[in-house]
Amino acid sequence: MPKNSRALEQLEQQWRQIFSTLQGGGEVSPALRLRTEGFMQALVALDVTTVTALQASMVTIYGECFQQELPDNWQELFPFPQIPGFGLRAPVYPSTRE
C-alpha cells in the first residue's frame, strides 16, 4: 500500500471519529480537531491531495455519520482546513427562581 494512501486512510479515520462523536452527542477535544485540520493542511502542502478532493471526501464521511448533507454554504462558514461539525447544545437551566 502506498504511503500516500495510508495517510488519506488515517485522515478519514480521524474524520469518522470526530463526526461520530459529535453525532452521538459527545464532545471532541480541540486537540483532535486541530491536529486533524493540520494534517489536512500538510497533505495539501505536500501535494498528496488537493483541497477539493479532501473536501469532497470529508462531505461524504459527514453524510455517512450524520445521515444528512451539509448546507450549500458550508465552505463559507468553515474555510479550508476547518472541519464542519457541531455538538449538541447544552441544556440551560435558570440559576434563580425568577
C-alpha positions in Angstrom: 0.0 0.0 0.0 1.5 3.4 -1.0 2.3 5.7 1.9 0.0 8.4 0.5 -2.9 6.0 0.6 -2.2 5.2 4.2 -2.1 8.9 5.1 -5.5 9.5 3.5 -7.0 6.5 5.3 -5.7 7.9 8.6 -7.3 11.2 7.9 -10.6 9.5 7.0 -10.5 7.6 10.3 -10.0 10.9 12.2 -13.0 12.5 10.4 -15.1 9.5 11.3 -14.1 9.7 14.9 -14.9 13.4 15.1 -18.2 13.2 13.3 -19.4 10.0 15.0 -18.6 11.5 18.4 -20.5 14.7 17.6 -23.4 12.8 16.1 -23.6 10.7 19.3 -23.8 13.9 21.5 -20.2 13.6 22.7 -17.5 16.3 22.8 -14.5 16.4 20.5 -11.3 17.7 22.1 -9.9 20.8 20.5 -6.6 19.0 20.2 -8.1 16.2 18.0 -9.8 18.8 15.8 -6.7 21.0 15.4 -4.4 18.0 14.7 -6.8 16.8 12.1 -7.0 20.2 10.5 -3.2 20.5 10.5 -3.0 17.1 8.9 -5.3 18.2 6.2 -3.2 21.3 5.5 0.0 19.2 5.5 -1.4 16.7 2.9 -2.2 19.6 0.6 1.1 21.3 1.2 3.0 18.1 0.4 0.9 17.6 -2.8 -0.5 14.3 -1.6 -4.0 15.6 -2.5 -6.0 18.7 -3.2 -8.3 20.9 -1.2 -11.2 20.0 -3.5 -10.5 16.2 -3.1 -10.2 16.5 0.7 -13.4 18.5 1.0 -15.3 16.0 -1.2 -14.2 13.1 0.9 -15.0 14.9 4.1 -18.5 15.7 2.9 -19.1 12.1 2.1 -18.0 10.9 5.5 -20.0 13.7 7.2 -23.1 12.5 5.3 -22.5 8.9 6.4 -22.1 9.8 10.0 -25.0 12.4 10.3 -27.3 10.9 7.6 -27.7 14.4 6.1 -25.9 16.7 3.8 -24.0 19.8 4.7 -25.7 23.1 3.8 -24.6 24.6 0.4 -22.7 27.4 2.0 -20.7 25.3 4.5 -17.4 26.3 2.9 -18.1 29.9 3.7 -18.7 29.1 7.3 -15.7 26.6 7.5 -13.0 27.7 5.1 -10.3 25.1 4.5 -8.9 23.4 6.6 -11.7 23.8 9.1 -13.8 20.8 9.8 -17.6 21.4 9.8 -19.1 20.0 12.9 -21.4 21.0 15.6 -22.0 19.4 19.0 -25.4 19.3 20.6 -26.5 22.4 22.5 -26.0 22.1 26.2 -29.2 22.4 28.3 -29.6 25.7 30.0 -31.2 25.9 33.5 -32.1 29.1 35.2 -29.8 30.0 38.1 -32.6 31.8 40.0 -36.2 31.2 40.7 -37.3 34.3 38.9 
